[in-house]
Amino acid sequence: MAMPFLSRRPTVPAKDGASWPHVIILGGGFAGAHAVTALRDARVRVTLIDRNVYKTFQPLLYQVATAGLNPGDVTMFLRGLSLKVPNMRYRQGEIEGVDPERKVVRMDEGQKGIQELSYDYLIVANGATTTYFGTPGAEEHAMPMYTRSQALAIRDRIFSELERSSREQLHSHDRLNVCIVGGGPTGVEIAGALADFRMQELDILYPEMDPGTLQVTVLQRGGELIKEFSPKHREYAAAELEERGVTLCLGRGVKEVGYDHVILDDDSVLESDITIWAAGVAIPEKVSRWGFPQDRRGRLSVDEYLQVKGFPGVYAAGDVAGQDEPLPQLAQPAIQTGQAAAQAIAAEVAGTPRKPFKYTDLGTMATIGRHAAIAQIPGIGGLEGSIGWAAWLGVHITKMMGHRNQRAVAMNLISLYGGTRATHQPNPVVGEVDSLRAARVFEEQAARRRFGKGAGAGDRSSVRAAARAEGAASVAEPTKD
Ligand SMILES: Cc1cc2nc3c(=O)[nH]c(=O)nc-3n(C[C@H](O)[C@H](O)[C@H](O)COP(=O)(O)OP(=O)(O)OC[C@H]3O[C@@H](n4cnc5c(N)ncnc54)[C@H](O)[C@@H]3O)c2cc1C
C-alpha cells in the first residue's frame, strides 16, 4: 500500500510526458526559479538552463561580502527544484543565443562546444549585470558585487588587506580605505555592515590596529542616498550611517578608478584601497543580438501577458523584461513576472485564455545595519529602526527558497546581531586570506599608487611589474567553496 507521506510524484517524462510541449527557461534566478515552480502542474517538459548550478539570493550577498554569512547560505542548488517539479530538467551552460525563427537556444556546454536545444515555449529570465558606465579603470580596479564569487572576492580582499594593514600599523599609520561607489540599497547595506564590523568586532580581532584605520566612504553622484525611499527614510539612512562613522560623499560622481584611489568629477583624488562598485545594472550585451525588441534601457519589450512583442510563445520575466510601464529591477517583480509568464504558457498549453499580468506591490526594504532598517509596506506604511529591522529579517528569511537556507541564515544572523557588545563573540566567516600576496601586490603597484609607503616611486621596470600585477591586484582569487 502506498503511503502518501512517503511517496513522491513520479518523474516526468513518463510515457505520455515525452510528447509534452518543451518549455526552456533561460536563467535560474528569482524569475526563472519561480517560473519553474509555477509549471509543476502543467503538462509540459521544462528545461532550466543556467551557467551556475545554484540560484543566488542577491539581497543577502552583502552579508557574504562582509563575512556575516556563508556563501552556501544564500545559494540553493537548482536541481533541488525537481523535488516539487518532477517535470523539470536542469542543464548547466552559458546561453549564447536564441534563434526565434528556428525556435532553438544555443548554449555553450564547454567540452561539447555549442549545443542547440529546441523549444516550443521560451522564458527569457537571464537578469541584469553590472555596468561601469564606461568609467576608466573601473573594470580593472573596482570590485562588483553581483554574483556569489564576486562577493567572496570582496570578502577575501577585505581580510587580506586587514591582515596586511595590521602589519603596516607597526611601521606607519596608514589607513585602510574602503570606498563604495553607489548610494542605492546595496551601497548602503554594505557600508552599514562594514561599519558594524568596525564597531563590534575590529578592536577584538585586530587589537594591534586602531579601529579608525578602517575608513568607509559612500560615493553617490546624486545628492541623496536610496532614492527609491521616501525623503524621511533617506534622511534616516544617512543619519544612521554617519552615526556609525561612515563618510558620505554625496553629489560627487566618480570619473576614474585607480589601484588605490578614485578620482571624483571635480578632479579631487580620494584614497581607496578597496573600491566596491554598487552603482548600476544593465542588460547583458549579448541579449541585444538575439533579435528581440528592446526598450531604451535594453530590456526586452513585453506585452500585458509578458510575451515578447511580436514573438508568440516567447516570454520574458524579471530584470530583463521591460513592460510599457517598467517595474523596478527587484526581487518581487522578478518573482511575480516569472510566475505569470509560466501561468500564461500553462494556459496556452491547456487552451484556456491567458490573464494579463498585474503587479502587486508588497513593499520595499533596506537595512542600514545592526537593528536599523527601513521598510515601506503598502497598507502598513513606513517602518524604521528595530521594528523595520525585524520586518526586514523576517521577510528576507521567509522569501528564501530552501529550508536549509532559511535556517542557516536565521542562525547566522542571530549569532551575528544577537546579544550585546559585551556578550557578542566575533567569528566572521573567513576564507583563504592571502595577506602575503596582498603585500606583494601592494609593493608591485608602488609606481601606480598615489598613497602609502613608496607611492609613485619606481623606474620603468616597476611600472612593467605593476602592469603585470594589474589583473591580480584588482580581483582577489575567489575562494573555492
Ligand atoms: C547585490 C544585490 C543586492 C540586491 N538587493 C535587493 C534587495 O534587497 N531587494 C530586492 O528586491 N532586490 C534586490 N536586488 C535585485 C534583485 O536581486 C534582482 O532584481 C533579481 O535578482 C532579478 O531576478 P532575475 O531572475 O531577473 O535575475 P537574476 O536573479 O539575476 O537571475 C539571472 C540568472 O540568469 C543566469 N544567467 C545570466 N546570463 C546567463 C547566460 N548567458 N548563460 C547562463 N546563465 C545566465 C544567472 O546565472 C542567474 O542565475 C539586489 C541585487 C543585487 C545584485
The ligand as an SDF file (V2000), in Angstrom:
LIG
                    3D

 53 58  0  0  0  0  0  0  0  0999 V2000
   23.8830   42.9420   -4.5330 C   0  0  0  0  0  0  0  0  0  0  0  0
   22.4150   42.9760   -4.8450 C   0  0  0  0  0  0  0  0  0  0  0  0
   21.5020   43.2440   -3.8530 C   0  0  0  0  0  0  0  0  0  0  0  0
   20.1480   43.2770   -4.1240 C   0  0  0  0  0  0  0  0  0  0  0  0
   19.2810   43.5380   -3.1070 N   0  0  0  0  0  0  0  0  0  0  0  0
   17.9530   43.5040   -3.3420 C   0  0  0  0  0  0  0  0  0  0  0  0
   17.0230   43.6910   -2.2910 C   0  0  0  0  0  0  0  0  0  0  0  0
   17.4050   43.9100   -1.1390 O   0  0  0  0  0  0  0  0  0  0  0  0
   15.7000   43.6100   -2.5770 N   0  0  0  0  0  0  0  0  0  0  0  0
   15.2520   43.3520   -3.8380 C   0  0  0  0  0  0  0  0  0  0  0  0
   14.0390   43.2430   -4.0410 O   0  0  0  0  0  0  0  0  0  0  0  0
   16.0960   43.2010   -4.8600 N   0  0  0  0  0  0  0  0  0  0  0  0
   17.4430   43.2620   -4.6550 C   0  0  0  0  0  0  0  0  0  0  0  0
   18.3150   43.0860   -5.6850 N   0  0  0  0  0  0  0  0  0  0  0  0
   17.7870   42.9220   -7.0480 C   0  0  0  0  0  0  0  0  0  0  0  0
   17.3170   41.5080   -7.2930 C   0  0  0  0  0  0  0  0  0  0  0  0
   18.2770   40.5920   -6.8360 O   0  0  0  0  0  0  0  0  0  0  0  0
   17.0760   41.3260   -8.7860 C   0  0  0  0  0  0  0  0  0  0  0  0
   16.0990   42.2350   -9.1850 O   0  0  0  0  0  0  0  0  0  0  0  0
   16.6270   39.9090   -9.0970 C   0  0  0  0  0  0  0  0  0  0  0  0
   17.6830   39.0200   -8.8130 O   0  0  0  0  0  0  0  0  0  0  0  0
   16.2270   39.7670  -10.5630 C   0  0  0  0  0  0  0  0  0  0  0  0
   15.8560   38.4430  -10.7810 O   0  0  0  0  0  0  0  0  0  0  0  0
   16.0640   37.7970  -12.2170 P   0  0  0  0  0  0  0  0  0  0  0  0
   15.5610   36.3940  -12.1180 O   0  0  0  0  0  0  0  0  0  0  0  0
   15.5550   38.6640  -13.2690 O   0  0  0  0  0  0  0  0  0  0  0  0
   17.6560   37.7610  -12.4210 O   0  0  0  0  0  0  0  0  0  0  0  0
   18.7470   37.0370  -11.5510 P   0  0  0  0  0  0  0  0  0  0  0  0
   18.2640   36.7250  -10.2050 O   0  0  0  0  0  0  0  0  0  0  0  0
   19.9730   37.8760  -11.6980 O   0  0  0  0  0  0  0  0  0  0  0  0
   18.9600   35.6500  -12.3120 O   0  0  0  0  0  0  0  0  0  0  0  0
   19.5090   35.5670  -13.5920 C   0  0  0  0  0  0  0  0  0  0  0  0
   20.0910   34.1720  -13.7500 C   0  0  0  0  0  0  0  0  0  0  0  0
   20.4840   34.0100  -15.1100 O   0  0  0  0  0  0  0  0  0  0  0  0
   21.7520   33.4030  -15.1700 C   0  0  0  0  0  0  0  0  0  0  0  0
   22.3780   33.8590  -16.4140 N   0  0  0  0  0  0  0  0  0  0  0  0
   22.5080   35.1340  -16.8490 C   0  0  0  0  0  0  0  0  0  0  0  0
   23.0770   35.1620  -18.0590 N   0  0  0  0  0  0  0  0  0  0  0  0
   23.3330   33.8630  -18.3860 C   0  0  0  0  0  0  0  0  0  0  0  0
   23.9300   33.2420  -19.5230 C   0  0  0  0  0  0  0  0  0  0  0  0
   24.3470   33.9520  -20.5870 N   0  0  0  0  0  0  0  0  0  0  0  0
   24.0630   31.9130  -19.5320 N   0  0  0  0  0  0  0  0  0  0  0  0
   23.6210   31.1680  -18.4620 C   0  0  0  0  0  0  0  0  0  0  0  0
   23.0430   31.6970  -17.3900 N   0  0  0  0  0  0  0  0  0  0  0  0
   22.9010   33.0330  -17.3460 C   0  0  0  0  0  0  0  0  0  0  0  0
   22.4670   33.8930  -13.9270 C   0  0  0  0  0  0  0  0  0  0  0  0
   23.4830   32.9800  -13.5430 O   0  0  0  0  0  0  0  0  0  0  0  0
   21.3390   33.9580  -12.9130 C   0  0  0  0  0  0  0  0  0  0  0  0
   21.2100   32.7690  -12.1750 O   0  0  0  0  0  0  0  0  0  0  0  0
   19.6850   43.0440   -5.4400 C   0  0  0  0  0  0  0  0  0  0  0  0
   20.6010   42.7730   -6.4530 C   0  0  0  0  0  0  0  0  0  0  0  0
   21.9600   42.7340   -6.1640 C   0  0  0  0  0  0  0  0  0  0  0  0
   22.9500   42.4310   -7.2560 C   0  0  0  0  0  0  0  0  0  0  0  0
  1  2  1  0
  2  3  1  0
  2 52  2  0
  3  4  2  0
  4  5  1  0
  4 50  1  0
  5  6  2  0
  6  7  1  0
  6 13  1  0
  7  8  2  0
  7  9  1  0
  9 10  1  0
 10 11  2  0
 10 12  1  0
 12 13  2  0
 13 14  1  0
 14 15  1  0
 14 50  1  0
 15 16  1  0
 16 17  1  0
 16 18  1  0
 18 19  1  0
 18 20  1  0
 20 21  1  0
 20 22  1  0
 22 23  1  0
 23 24  1  0
 24 25  2  0
 24 26  1  0
 24 27  1  0
 27 28  1  0
 28 29  2  0
 28 30  1  0
 28 31  1  0
 31 32  1  0
 32 33  1  0
 33 34  1  0
 33 48  1  0
 34 35  1  0
 35 36  1  0
 35 46  1  0
 36 37  1  0
 36 45  1  0
 37 38  2  0
 38 39  1  0
 39 40  1  0
 39 45  2  0
 40 41  1  0
 40 42  2  0
 42 43  1  0
 43 44  2  0
 44 45  1  0
 46 47  1  0
 46 48  1  0
 48 49  1  0
 50 51  2  0
 51 52  1  0
 52 53  1  0
M  END
$$$$
